[in-house]
Amino acid sequence: MSKDDDAGAPGSNRDTHYAKLRRAHRDAKRDQQGLPPAQPRSKRDLPARKGSLYAGRVAPDTIYLYGLHTVRAALDNPARRITAMKATRNALMRLEIAEDADLPYPLELVSPQQIDLLLGDDAVHQGVLLEAAPLMARPLSALGDTRLVVILDQVTDPHNVGAIMRSAVAFGAGALITTQRHSPQESGVLAKAASGALEMIDHIEVRNLAAAIEEIKAQGFVTIGLDSEGPEPIEAGLSGDRIALVLGAEGKGLRQKTRETVDILTRLDMPGEIKSLNVSNATAIALYAARQHLGKS
């Protein structure tokens, strides 16, 4: 039998290829909705085809927020529009919300398993879930008088972006700037990784990163790119009283246009055997160095 004759047979290489494409497409859609990748182990492990898991998909203007820190921060954010809440009695107690509280949205008491049906077994929801609208987009003009911002050049992993948000808030950065394409949208996965920081920092999306960097320069920021082959360590490259740290995706780093647009390229000196770090860890170190510099000015 020729390869062409075998191409459509179940279990063939082409069949496996198409199955992988279907799974990738499905997981990408779940990620957009703030859901973890579906990972059924076998048909026996799948729930019966009924209930919330197989109900209508989340509306395009709705995201799921889950986990105690994430939900608490969302509840405390007046800019967050919440449409519904599902929680266990234990989660309500930990959030200090009474079961008969007069809330401006429906509250449904549920079991942890009912939330599992919505989010999947991998989501650490801690017994609480919010249905909410995404936060309103913010323009670059909203930077105000903040002295420190973080710019990400096509960092695509929502876990990394969420962790970077958390570090940015911890070190007093006023905004996180990402590209509209090749960057994760607001989602439950990103919010959970941010552990509440999503509600505490302006997340600004731009269409053209090089143009945005030029605009940020015009607002008085020194734009400092981090690159493993930067000509000088970050401590020597820090200057001015407003700083924008620019970091690229793991693997490819900053794009060439971004490298040409920033004021200076710097590196993190690492004396150990490993010479590279996860982008979220590198951002945290750069934020610490920038905050130390700003504290002297």
C-alpha positions in Angstrom: 0.0 0.0 0.0 1.3 3.4 -0.9 1.7 6.3 1.5 -1.1 8.1 -0.2 -3.5 5.1 0.2 -2.7 4.9 3.9 -2.9 8.7 4.6 -6.6 8.7 5.7 -6.5 5.4 7.7 -7.2 5.7 11.4 -4.0 5.7 13.4 -2.0 6.9 10.4 0.6 9.7 10.6 -1.8 12.2 8.9 -4.7 11.2 11.1 -2.4 11.8 14.2 -1.3 15.1 12.7 -4.9 16.3 12.3 -5.8 15.1 15.8 -3.0 17.2 17.2 -4.2 20.3 15.2 -7.7 19.8 16.6 -6.5 19.5 20.2 -4.3 22.6 19.7 -7.3 24.6 18.4 -9.5 23.3 21.2 -7.0 24.3 23.9 -6.4 27.7 22.3 -10.2 28.4 22.5 -10.3 27.2 26.2 -7.3 29.5 27.0 -9.2 32.5 25.5 -12.1 31.7 27.8 -9.8 31.4 30.9 -10.0 27.6 31.1 -7.1 25.2 31.5 -6.4 22.7 28.7 -8.7 19.7 28.6 -6.9 16.6 29.6 -9.2 13.6 29.7 -7.3 10.4 30.4 -9.8 8.0 28.8 -13.5 7.7 28.0 -14.2 6.4 31.5 -12.7 9.6 33.0 -15.1 11.8 31.0 -18.2 13.1 32.9 -21.6 12.3 31.6 -22.7 14.6 28.7 -24.9 16.8 30.8 -24.7 19.7 33.1 -22.6 22.9 32.9 -19.6 21.3 31.2 -21.6 20.8 28.0 -23.8 23.9 28.3 -23.4 26.9 26.1 -19.9 28.4 25.9 -18.9 31.4 27.9 -20.1 34.6 26.2 -17.3 36.5 24.4 -17.6 39.4 26.8 -17.4 37.1 29.9 -14.4 35.5 31.7 -14.2 33.2 34.6 -12.1 34.4 37.6 -11.3 31.8 40.3 -9.2 31.3 43.4 -9.5 33.1 46.7 -6.8 35.8 46.0 -8.1 36.5 42.5 -11.7 36.7 43.5 -11.0 38.8 46.6 -9.1 41.3 44.5 -11.8 41.4 41.8 -14.5 42.0 44.5 -12.5 44.9 45.9 -12.0 46.5 42.4 -14.7 49.0 41.7 -13.8 48.9 38.0 -14.6 45.1 37.7 -18.2 44.3 36.6 -19.2 41.0 38.1 -22.3 39.2 36.8 -22.5 36.1 38.9 -20.7 34.2 41.7 -20.6 30.5 42.5 -19.0 29.5 45.8 -18.9 26.8 48.4 -19.9 27.6 52.0 -16.2 27.3 53.1 -15.0 29.7 50.4 -17.6 32.3 51.4 -16.5 32.0 55.0 -12.9 32.5 54.0 -13.9 35.5 51.9 -16.0 36.8 54.8 -19.2 36.9 52.8 -22.5 35.9 54.4 -24.6 33.3 52.6 -27.5 35.8 52.6 -25.4 38.8 51.7 -27.2 41.5 49.6 -25.0 41.4 46.5 -25.6 43.2 43.2 -25.2 39.9 41.3 -26.6 36.3 41.8 -24.8 34.2 44.4 -25.1 30.4 44.0 -24.0 27.9 46.6 -22.3 25.0 44.9 -20.0 22.1 45.6 -16.4 22.0 44.5 -17.3 19.4 41.9 -19.8 21.7 40.3 -17.0 24.3 39.7 -14.8 21.5 38.4 -17.4 20.8 35.7 -16.9 24.4 34.5 -13.2 24.8 34.8 -11.8 21.3 34.6 -9.9 19.3 37.2 -6.7 21.2 36.8 -8.0 24.6 37.9 -7.1 25.4 41.5 -10.3 27.3 42.2 -10.5 26.9 46.0 -14.2 26.7 45.9 -15.1 30.0 44.3 -15.7 31.3 40.8 -16.8 34.7 39.4 -18.4 35.4 36.0 -17.2 38.9 35.1 -16.7 41.2 32.2 -13.1 41.9 31.1 -11.6 45.2 32.4 -11.8 48.2 30.1 -8.8 48.8 27.9 -6.5 51.6 29.0 -4.6 54.0 26.6 -0.9 54.9 26.9 -1.9 58.4 27.9 -3.2 56.8 31.2 0.4 56.3 32.5 0.0 59.4 34.6 2.9 60.1 36.9 4.1 56.5 37.4 7.9 56.2 37.3 8.1 52.5 36.4 6.4 50.4 33.7 7.0 47.0 32.2 6.8 46.3 28.4 6.5 42.8 27.1 7.5 42.0 23.5 5.2 39.1 22.5 5.4 37.1 25.7 2.7 34.6 25.0 2.4 32.3 28.1 -0.4 33.6 30.4 1.3 32.0 33.4 4.4 34.1 32.8 2.4 37.3 32.1 0.4 36.7 35.3 3.5 36.2 37.3 5.1 39.3 35.8 2.0 41.3 36.8 2.4 40.1 40.3 6.0 41.2 40.5 5.2 44.5 38.8 2.6 45.3 41.5 5.0 44.2 44.2 7.7 46.7 43.0 5.3 49.5 42.4 5.1 49.5 38.6 2.2 51.6 37.2 1.4 49.6 34.1 2.1 46.5 32.1 2.2 47.1 28.3 1.7 44.2 25.8 1.0 43.8 22.1 -2.5 43.1 20.9 -1.3 40.2 18.9 0.9 37.3 20.2 0.1 38.2 23.8 -2.5 36.5 26.1 -5.8 38.2 26.5 -7.3 38.7 30.0 -8.4 35.3 31.2 -8.9 33.2 34.4 -5.6 31.5 33.8 -3.7 34.8 33.6 -5.7 36.2 36.6 -4.9 33.1 38.7 -1.2 33.4 38.0 -1.3 37.1 38.9 -2.9 36.2 42.3 -4.9 39.4 42.4 -2.4 41.7 40.6 -4.6 41.9 37.5 -7.0 44.1 39.4 -4.2 46.4 40.7 -2.2 47.4 37.6 -3.2 49.0 34.3 -2.8 46.5 31.5 -2.3 48.4 28.3 -2.4 46.7 24.9 -0.8 48.4 21.8 -1.0 47.6 18.2 2.6 48.7 17.2 5.1 48.1 20.0 7.9 50.2 18.4 5.5 53.2 18.0 4.4 52.7 21.6 8.0 52.7 22.9 8.6 56.0 21.0 5.5 57.5 22.7 6.7 56.3 26.1 10.1 57.9 25.4 8.2 61.2 24.7 6.6 60.9 28.1 10.1 61.0 29.7 10.8 57.3 30.2 14.2 55.8 29.6 13.5 52.5 27.8 15.8 49.7 28.8 15.7 46.4 26.9 16.9 43.2 28.5 19.0 40.9 26.3 21.3 38.1 27.2 23.9 39.7 25.0 23.4 43.3 26.1 26.6 45.3 26.1 26.4 46.2 29.8 24.8 45.0 33.0 21.4 46.5 33.9 22.8 48.2 37.0 25.1 50.3 34.7 22.4 51.0 32.2 19.8 52.4 34.6 19.4 56.2 34.3 16.7 58.9 34.6 13.8 59.2 36.9 11.2 57.3 34.8 12.1 53.8 33.6 10.4 51.4 31.2 11.8 47.8 31.3 11.4 45.9 28.0 11.5 42.1 27.9 11.0 39.6 25.1 9.6 36.1 24.8 11.6 33.2 26.0 13.8 31.7 23.3 13.7 34.5 20.7 14.0 37.4 23.1 13.4 40.9 21.9 12.6 41.4 18.2 15.1 43.2 16.1 12.8 46.3 15.7 12.4 46.5 19.4 16.1 46.2 20.0 16.6 49.1 17.6 13.9 51.2 19.3 14.9 51.0 23.0 17.3 53.5 24.4 19.7 50.9 25.7 20.2 47.2 25.8 21.4 45.6 29.1 21.9 42.2 30.5 21.5 40.4 33.8 24.9 39.2 34.9 24.7 35.6 36.1 27.9 34.0 37.4 26.5 30.5 37.8 26.3 27.6 35.3 22.9 28.6 34.0 23.0 31.8 31.9 19.3 32.4 31.3 16.2 32.7 33.4 12.4 32.4 32.9 11.1 35.7 31.7 9.0 36.2 34.8 12.1 35.7 37.0 14.2 38.0 34.9 11.5 40.7 35.1 11.4 40.4 38.9 15.2 40.9 39.2 15.1 43.9 36.7 12.2 45.5 38.6 14.2 45.2 41.9 17.2 46.8 40.2 15.1 49.6 38.7 13.3 50.3 42.0 16.7 50.5 43.8 17.8 53.1 41.2 14.6 55.1 41.4 14.9 55.1 45.2 18.1 57.1 44.9 16.7 59.8 42.6 
